[in-house]
């Protein structure tokens, strides 16, 4: 045990790296399961469909306006492009994947819970327990003869 007390900085640095790695799903950028990957894929497909429908509506409205007023001109084209850009940016940001609530988790079946595990909000660490442990560890190390 005396060797561990001398390497405390190294141990703490490795623990921090492990915590960062675990919060990053072990370095994975993709989903951890088939069901959660399918949920993310379905959500992305819905986002793309909404954006395409909105872009189609904007282009249709510009065409109708051009037919009614005999052309929309350069300004109309620029306004249409700006509206398309704003719609795509809006639909890329706004409909977020819903994080399940505690009530939803209680009323769900096990199969759907497993698929949504990755979507749960992360729980923050409890600082009281960690601080208490470090004080007890320091006191225990101080009591041991070198």
C-alpha positions as CSV (number, residue, x, y, z in Angstrom):
1,X,0.0,0.0,0.0
2,X,2.8,2.5,0.5
3,X,3.5,2.5,-3.2
4,X,-0.1,3.5,-4.0
5,X,0.1,6.5,-1.7
6,X,3.2,7.7,-3.5
7,X,1.5,7.3,-7.0
8,X,-1.6,9.1,-6.0
9,X,-1.2,11.7,-8.8
10,X,-0.9,9.0,-11.4
11,X,-3.9,7.1,-10.0
12,X,-6.0,10.3,-10.0
13,X,-5.0,11.1,-13.5
14,X,-5.9,7.6,-14.7
15,X,-9.2,7.8,-12.9
16,X,-10.0,11.1,-14.6
17,X,-9.1,9.6,-18.0
18,X,-11.3,6.6,-17.3
19,X,-14.2,8.8,-16.3
20,X,-13.9,10.8,-19.5
21,X,-13.7,7.6,-21.5
22,X,-16.8,6.1,-19.8
23,X,-18.8,9.3,-20.4
24,X,-17.9,9.1,-24.0
25,X,-19.4,5.5,-24.2
26,X,-15.9,3.9,-24.2
27,X,-14.7,6.0,-27.1
28,X,-17.5,4.9,-29.3
29,X,-19.2,7.4,-31.6
30,X,-21.9,5.0,-32.8
31,X,-24.7,3.4,-30.8
32,X,-24.2,0.7,-28.3
33,X,-27.1,-1.4,-29.4
34,X,-29.3,-2.3,-32.4
35,X,-32.4,-0.8,-30.9
36,X,-30.9,2.5,-30.0
37,X,-29.2,2.8,-33.4
38,X,-32.6,2.1,-35.0
39,X,-34.2,4.8,-32.9
40,X,-31.5,7.3,-33.9
41,X,-31.8,6.3,-37.6
42,X,-35.6,6.7,-37.5
43,X,-35.3,10.1,-35.8
44,X,-32.8,11.3,-38.5
45,X,-35.1,10.0,-41.3
46,X,-38.0,12.0,-39.8
47,X,-35.8,15.1,-39.6
48,X,-34.9,14.8,-43.3
49,X,-38.5,14.2,-44.3
50,X,-39.6,17.3,-42.5
51,X,-36.9,19.4,-44.0
52,X,-37.6,18.1,-47.5
53,X,-41.3,18.8,-47.1
54,X,-40.6,22.3,-46.0
55,X,-38.1,23.0,-48.8
56,X,-40.7,21.6,-51.3
57,X,-43.4,23.9,-49.8
58,X,-41.1,26.9,-50.0
59,X,-40.2,26.2,-53.6
60,X,-43.8,25.6,-54.5
61,X,-44.8,28.9,-52.8
62,X,-42.0,30.7,-54.8
63,X,-43.3,29.2,-58.1
64,X,-46.9,30.2,-57.3
65,X,-45.7,33.7,-56.4
66,X,-43.7,33.9,-59.6
67,X,-46.7,32.8,-61.7
68,X,-49.0,35.3,-60.0
69,X,-46.8,38.4,-60.2
70,X,-45.1,37.3,-63.5
71,X,-41.6,36.4,-62.1
72,X,-40.0,36.8,-58.7
73,X,-36.7,38.3,-59.8
74,X,-33.3,38.1,-58.2
75,X,-34.6,39.4,-54.9
76,X,-37.3,36.7,-54.8
77,X,-34.7,34.0,-55.6
78,X,-32.5,35.3,-52.8
79,X,-35.4,35.4,-50.4
80,X,-36.4,31.8,-51.4
81,X,-32.8,30.6,-50.9
82,X,-32.7,32.3,-47.5
83,X,-36.0,30.7,-46.5
84,X,-34.7,27.3,-47.6
85,X,-31.5,27.8,-45.6
86,X,-33.4,28.9,-42.5
87,X,-35.8,25.9,-42.8
88,X,-33.0,23.4,-43.1
89,X,-31.1,24.9,-40.2
90,X,-34.3,24.9,-38.1
91,X,-35.1,21.3,-38.8
92,X,-31.5,20.2,-38.2
93,X,-31.6,21.8,-34.7
94,X,-35.1,21.7,-33.3
95,X,-36.7,18.3,-33.2
96,X,-34.3,16.6,-30.7
97,X,-34.5,13.0,-29.8
98,X,-36.8,12.7,-26.8
99,X,-35.1,11.7,-23.5
100,X,-37.4,9.4,-21.5
101,X,-38.8,10.7,-18.2
102,X,-38.9,8.7,-15.0
103,X,-42.7,8.1,-15.4
104,X,-42.1,6.8,-19.0
105,X,-39.4,4.4,-17.7
106,X,-41.7,3.0,-15.0
107,X,-44.5,2.3,-17.4
108,X,-42.4,0.7,-20.2
109,X,-41.7,-2.9,-21.0
110,X,-38.2,-4.2,-20.7
111,X,-37.6,-4.6,-24.4
112,X,-38.1,-0.9,-25.1
113,X,-36.1,0.1,-22.0
114,X,-33.0,-1.7,-23.3
115,X,-33.3,0.1,-26.6
116,X,-33.6,3.5,-25.0
117,X,-30.8,3.0,-22.4
118,X,-28.3,5.1,-24.4
119,X,-30.8,8.0,-24.5
120,X,-31.3,8.3,-20.7
121,X,-29.9,11.5,-19.3
122,X,-26.6,11.0,-17.5
123,X,-26.7,11.1,-13.7
124,X,-24.2,13.6,-12.2
125,X,-21.9,12.1,-9.6
126,X,-22.7,12.7,-5.9
127,X,-19.9,14.9,-4.6
128,X,-20.7,14.1,-0.9
129,X,-19.8,10.4,-1.2
130,X,-16.6,11.1,-3.3
131,X,-15.4,13.7,-0.8
132,X,-16.1,11.4,2.1
133,X,-14.2,8.5,0.5
134,X,-11.2,10.6,-0.3
135,X,-10.9,11.9,3.3
136,X,-11.2,8.3,4.7
137,X,-8.6,7.1,2.2
138,X,-6.2,9.9,3.1
139,X,-6.7,9.2,6.8
140,X,-6.1,5.5,6.3
141,X,-2.9,6.2,4.3
142,X,-1.7,8.5,6.9
143,X,-2.2,5.9,9.6
144,X,-0.1,3.3,7.8
145,X,3.6,3.2,8.5
146,X,5.8,4.1,5.6
